[in-house]
Amino acid sequence: MTSAAQARIIAAALGLFARHGVGGTSLQMIADEIGVSKAAVYHQYKTKEEIVRAVALDELAAVEAVLAEAEAKASPAEARDAALQGMVDLAVTRRRQTTSILSDPVIGRLFARDKHLHQVMSRLNRLLMGPDGGPDSHLETAMLTAAISGAVMHPLVSKRDDETLRAQLTLLARRFLGVNGG
């Protein structure tokens, strides 16, 4: 369970990571952002890596919430559409704050061998590609999620309003999956 103080640190770190990258963000910057001492930050998290992990896990929890809602749907088609729409919604809603950290090499290294992340991505894969997805389904899921997260932060769509972007991404993602609207 995250305390209120930890939540403030996570929110501040997320914003700073988005602006400066993980490597360009110091513990002092995080402390300054929330108006506390560096010691107060250390009281909540012993290392910067703990903060990075907390930020990433917070974002992963949002994905897990989307998956849980999708898994509760009555049919595989409804579940797929709910997962797809939920992932697009997350990407669009958080595009200005979180998507730039996804490509950060520190985050990539931190989660390269993380079992929990792989379990979450396997759940997403099953929802999007179906339980009988072939050997290439993980690659297809990776391509789709990378396309969504990359598109929302691309300079060509930076001024596009959220609703238009959401609708267009959903349409393109459904085409990628070979399904009609839900």
C-alpha positions in Angstrom: 0.0 0.0 0.0 1.3 3.4 -1.0 1.3 6.1 1.7 0.2 9.7 0.9 3.9 10.8 1.1 4.9 8.0 -1.3 2.2 9.0 -3.7 3.4 12.6 -3.7 6.9 11.4 -4.5 5.7 9.1 -7.2 3.7 11.9 -8.8 6.6 14.3 -8.7 9.0 11.8 -10.0 6.7 10.8 -12.8 6.5 14.5 -14.0 10.2 15.0 -13.7 11.0 11.7 -15.4 8.8 12.8 -18.3 10.6 16.1 -18.6 14.2 15.1 -17.8 14.3 11.3 -18.2 15.1 9.0 -15.3 18.9 9.6 -15.6 18.4 13.4 -15.7 16.3 13.5 -12.5 17.9 13.6 -9.1 16.5 12.9 -5.7 17.1 16.6 -4.9 14.9 17.6 -7.8 12.1 15.3 -6.6 12.4 16.7 -3.1 12.4 20.3 -4.5 9.3 19.5 -6.6 7.2 18.6 -3.6 8.8 21.1 -1.2 10.5 18.6 1.2 14.1 17.8 2.2 16.1 15.1 0.4 16.1 13.3 3.7 12.3 13.2 3.7 12.4 11.5 0.3 15.0 9.0 1.6 12.7 8.3 4.5 10.1 7.0 2.1 12.4 5.4 -0.5 16.0 4.3 0.2 17.3 4.7 -3.3 16.4 6.3 -6.6 15.9 2.9 -8.1 13.1 2.3 -5.5 11.4 5.4 -6.7 11.8 4.4 -10.4 10.4 1.0 -9.6 7.5 2.6 -7.7 6.7 4.9 -10.6 6.8 2.0 -13.1 4.7 -0.2 -10.8 2.1 2.5 -10.4 1.8 2.7 -14.2 1.6 -1.1 -14.4 -1.2 -1.1 -11.9 -3.2 1.1 -14.2 -2.7 -1.5 -17.0 -3.8 -4.2 -14.6 -7.0 -2.4 -13.8 -7.8 -2.2 -17.6 -7.1 -5.9 -17.9 -9.3 -6.8 -14.9 -12.2 -4.9 -16.3 -11.7 -6.5 -19.8 -11.4 -10.0 -18.3 -14.8 -9.5 -16.6 -16.6 -9.2 -20.0 -19.0 -11.9 -21.1 -17.3 -12.8 -24.4 -13.8 -12.9 -25.8 -14.7 -10.3 -28.4 -16.0 -7.9 -25.7 -12.9 -8.6 -23.6 -10.6 -7.9 -26.6 -12.4 -4.6 -27.4 -12.4 -3.5 -23.7 -8.7 -4.3 -23.4 -8.0 -2.4 -26.6 -10.1 0.6 -25.7 -8.7 0.6 -22.2 -5.1 0.6 -23.5 -5.8 3.4 -26.0 -7.6 5.4 -23.2 -4.6 5.0 -20.9 -2.1 6.1 -23.6 -4.1 9.1 -24.6 -5.0 10.2 -21.1 -1.4 9.9 -19.9 0.4 10.9 -23.1 1.8 14.2 -21.8 3.1 12.8 -18.6 4.0 9.1 -18.8 4.6 7.9 -22.3 8.1 9.5 -22.6 9.3 7.4 -19.7 8.4 4.2 -21.5 11.3 4.5 -23.8 13.7 5.5 -21.0 16.6 2.9 -21.0 16.6 2.8 -17.1 13.0 1.7 -17.1 13.7 -0.8 -19.8 16.6 -2.4 -17.9 14.6 -2.4 -14.7 11.8 -4.4 -16.2 13.6 -6.5 -18.7 13.5 -9.5 -16.4 10.6 -8.6 -14.3 8.2 -11.6 -14.0 5.2 -9.4 -12.9 5.5 -7.3 -16.0 5.7 -10.4 -18.2 2.6 -11.8 -16.6 0.7 -8.6 -17.2 1.8 -8.5 -20.8 0.8 -12.1 -21.2 -2.6 -11.3 -19.9 -2.9 -8.4 -22.4 -1.7 -10.7 -25.2 -4.4 -13.3 -24.4 -7.0 -10.7 -24.4 -5.9 -9.1 -27.7 -4.9 -12.2 -29.6 -7.1 -14.8 -28.0 -6.1 -17.8 -26.0 -5.0 -19.7 -29.1 -2.7 -16.9 -30.3 0.1 -18.4 -32.4 3.9 -18.1 -31.8 3.9 -14.6 -33.3 1.1 -13.2 -31.1 3.5 -11.8 -28.5 5.3 -9.9 -31.2 2.0 -8.6 -32.6 1.0 -7.5 -29.1 4.4 -5.8 -28.7 4.0 -4.0 -32.0 0.5 -2.9 -31.3 1.3 -1.5 -27.8 4.5 0.2 -29.1 2.5 1.7 -32.0 -0.1 3.1 -29.6 2.4 4.5 -27.1 4.6 5.8 -29.8 1.7 7.5 -31.7 0.4 9.4 -28.7 3.7 11.1 -28.1 4.7 11.6 -31.7 5.2 15.3 -32.8 2.8 14.9 -35.7 -0.1 14.4 -33.3 1.0 16.5 -30.4 -1.7 19.1 -31.0 -4.5 16.7 -31.8 -7.3 16.7 -29.2 -7.7 13.7 -27.0 -11.1 12.6 -28.4 -10.0 12.6 -32.0 -6.7 10.9 -31.2 -8.6 8.2 -29.1 -11.0 7.5 -32.0 -8.4 7.3 -34.6 -6.1 5.1 -32.6 -8.9 2.8 -31.8 -9.9 2.5 -35.4 -6.3 1.8 -36.5 -5.7 -0.7 -33.7 -8.9 -2.6 -34.7 -7.6 -2.7 -38.2 -4.3 -4.1 -37.0 -6.2 -6.8 -35.1 -8.5 -7.5 -38.1 -11.7 -6.7 -36.1 -14.6 -4.3 -36.5 -15.7 -1.9 -33.8 -17.1 -3.1 -30.5 
